[in-house]
C-alpha cells in the first residue's frame, strides 16, 4: 500500500488495484464496500441491532449469546458470521432448543457458534444443567489459620 496524506492506494504485482480517500479517524477500521470480497459484501445489510432483534425473537439467552459474540470483538462486524450461524441453527432445531442451547452455553462459559452447535448436535440442550457445586465457606478464625504474624515470629525455620 502507498498513497498520500489524503489517499490510500493498494497494489498487486506493481499494478494499482484500489484507491480511496484516507480516513481522518486515526486507528479506526474503515472499509470501502466495493473492495470487499463478494462473500463479505452480503453481510453489509446486517447491523448489530438487526442481529440482536432477530435473536430477541428467539429468547433472552439467544440474545445474550449474540450480544456476547458482537461485543467480544474489536469490530462487531467480525462477529456477524458467528451470529448468523447461531441464528440459523433455529431452522434445524427450532427456537426452544436453540434458546436452551444458548442458555447452557452461557452457563458453562462456552459462548461460540461451535459450542452452541455441539450442544444441539449432542442433545445436551435437552438435559438439565448440572447443579452448581456448593461452595463451603470456612469461618474466618479457626485453629488452623496462623496469619502473617506467625510467619514473622518463626523466620528461623520450621
NORHUUR-V127732 format. One record per run of one state. SS is the DSSP state (hx for helix, st for strand, lp for the rest). FROM is the first residue (numbers start at 0). LEN is the number of residues. If there is no record, write none. Layout:
{{SS/FROM/LEN} {SS/FROM/LEN}}
This chain:
{{lp/0/1} {st/1/2} {lp/3/3} {st/6/6} {lp/12/2} {st/14/7} {lp/21/11} {hx/32/3} {lp/35/2} {hx/37/8} {lp/45/2} {hx/47/11} {lp/58/1} {hx/59/12} {lp/71/4} {hx/75/18} {lp/93/1} {hx/94/13} {lp/107/5} {hx/112/10} {lp/122/1} {hx/123/3} {lp/126/20} {hx/146/7} {lp/153/5}}
